[in-house]
């Protein structure tokens, strides 16, 4: 007499994403400056244009290898102490008056 042995199946965990949505900010020859969200932090970097897929995504591999764009603001914030008034004056001195800057045309 044979008994069917049931193997308890674990609920499948969602697979981590292999790509993320990107916005192409600029194209220069074979290179694209792209923006994506790493958790809650917006990131920008240069990747080969061919890495941007038709569906507006890029692989995590390409994004991890991106040449960073912009300043490492967290580094500066740790090193220098600013007053709220100094931060406001500095942002306005470079024309950042809004929380969400108007995109460049």
Secondary structure per residue as TSV (DSSP state, phi and psi in degrees):
chain	resnum	aa	ss	phi	psi
A	1	X	-	360.0	126.2
A	2	X	-	-108.0	140.0
A	3	X	-	-109.3	139.2
A	4	X	-	-78.5	125.1
A	5	X	-	-98.7	123.1
A	6	X	-	-92.2	128.1
A	7	X	-	-91.7	126.2
A	8	X	-	-70.5	127.9
A	9	X	-	-96.8	130.9
A	10	X	-	-77.8	142.8
A	11	X	-	-60.7	134.9
A	12	X	-	-69.4	131.4
A	13	X	-	-84.1	144.2
A	14	X	-	-64.4	138.4
A	15	X	-	-73.7	141.6
A	16	X	-	-65.2	150.5
A	17	X	-	-64.9	148.4
A	18	X	S	-104.3	-5.9
A	19	X	E	-148.5	162.9
A	20	X	E	-133.1	152.0
A	21	X	E	-66.2	140.5
A	22	X	-	-129.7	154.2
A	23	X	E	-113.5	127.6
A	24	X	E	-81.3	119.8
A	25	X	E	-90.4	-39.8
A	26	X	E	-156.2	146.3
A	27	X	E	-121.0	127.1
A	28	X	E	-129.9	105.4
A	29	X	T	57.9	-127.8
A	30	X	T	-87.5	11.6
A	31	X	E	-117.2	141.6
A	32	X	E	-121.2	134.1
A	33	X	E	-89.7	117.4
A	34	X	E	-120.0	156.4
A	35	X	E	-122.7	137.6
A	36	X	E	-145.9	171.1
A	37	X	E	-110.3	121.6
A	38	X	E	-102.2	91.9
A	39	X	T	72.5	-114.3
A	40	X	T	-108.0	1.6
A	41	X	E	-99.2	119.5
A	42	X	E	-68.0	137.3
A	43	X	E	-124.9	150.1
A	44	X	E	-132.8	144.8
A	45	X	E	-166.0	164.2
A	46	X	E	-96.4	129.2
A	47	X	E	-133.5	161.0
A	48	X	E	-60.5	135.5
A	49	X	G	-55.7	-34.4
A	50	X	G	-65.1	-14.7
A	51	X	G	-80.6	-13.5
A	52	X	S	-84.0	117.5
A	53	X	-	-81.5	162.9
A	54	X	T	-61.1	-26.4
A	55	X	T	-84.9	7.7
A	56	X	S	79.8	24.3
A	57	X	E	-119.3	166.6
A	58	X	E	-139.7	151.2
A	59	X	E	-68.8	150.8
A	60	X	H	-59.8	-34.6
A	61	X	H	-58.7	-46.6
A	62	X	H	-66.0	-40.0
A	63	X	H	-69.6	-36.4
A	64	X	H	-66.8	-29.5
A	65	X	T	-90.8	0.0
A	66	X	-	-60.4	143.8
A	67	X	E	-77.2	119.0
A	68	X	E	-60.1	146.9
A	69	X	-	-120.2	133.0
A	70	X	S	99.9	174.2
A	71	X	-	-85.2	152.1
A	72	X	-	-86.0	78.8
A	73	X	H	-58.3	-36.6
A	74	X	H	-60.6	-38.3
A	75	X	H	-60.3	-46.0
A	76	X	H	-68.6	-36.5
A	77	X	H	-65.6	-33.0
A	78	X	H	-72.9	-33.4
A	79	X	H	-82.9	-30.5
A	80	X	S	-124.6	137.4
A	81	X	-	-97.9	125.0
A	82	X	-	-114.6	147.3
A	83	X	-	-85.0	158.2
A	84	X	H	-56.2	-36.3
A	85	X	H	-67.2	-36.7
A	86	X	H	-67.2	-39.6
A	87	X	H	-63.8	-46.4
A	88	X	H	-60.0	-46.0
A	89	X	H	-63.6	-40.8
A	90	X	H	-65.6	-43.1
A	91	X	H	-64.6	-43.2
A	92	X	H	-68.5	-28.3
A	93	X	H	-67.0	-20.2
A	94	X	T	-111.2	25.6
A	95	X	T	64.6	31.0
A	96	X	-	-101.3	92.9
A	97	X	-	-101.9	-14.7
A	98	X	S	-117.2	158.2
A	99	X	S	-67.8	-33.4
A	100	X	S	-117.9	94.7
A	101	X	-	-57.7	148.9
A	102	X	-	-69.2	129.7
A	103	X	-	-62.7	146.7
A	104	X	-	-73.3	143.7
A	105	X	-	-90.5	360.0
